[in-house]
Amino acid sequence: MKVWLACFLVLFALAELFDWLQKFNLPLPIYILGGAFLAVASNYDQIFSSYFADSSIEALVEQPQLDSLTPSTNPISLPIASPVENPQTSETDD
């Protein structure tokens, strides 16, 4: 009997809380500030790691450089496609 009463009270409290939350409204600036806070909180390590990064770590990172001044010695060969027959011309036997 105690379990039934506890379940009834918990479900009743949840139903009343859900009913109260449906009537609860916040102004638009609160939603905007909340969204900005969530964006900063979710990207905290990416945003603030650049401010506090050690300069010796950046020196170790090697940037790949493309050597665009030196032409390649290997020519590129592209195969030529065979011509396509005209599909509109067809032979019909009567």
Buried (B, 14 or more C-beta within 10 A) or exposed (E): EEEEEEEEEEEEEEEEEEEEEEEEEEEEEEEEEEEEEEEEEEEEEEEEEEEEEEEEEEEEEEEEEEEEEEEEEEEEEEEEEEEEEEEEEEEEEE
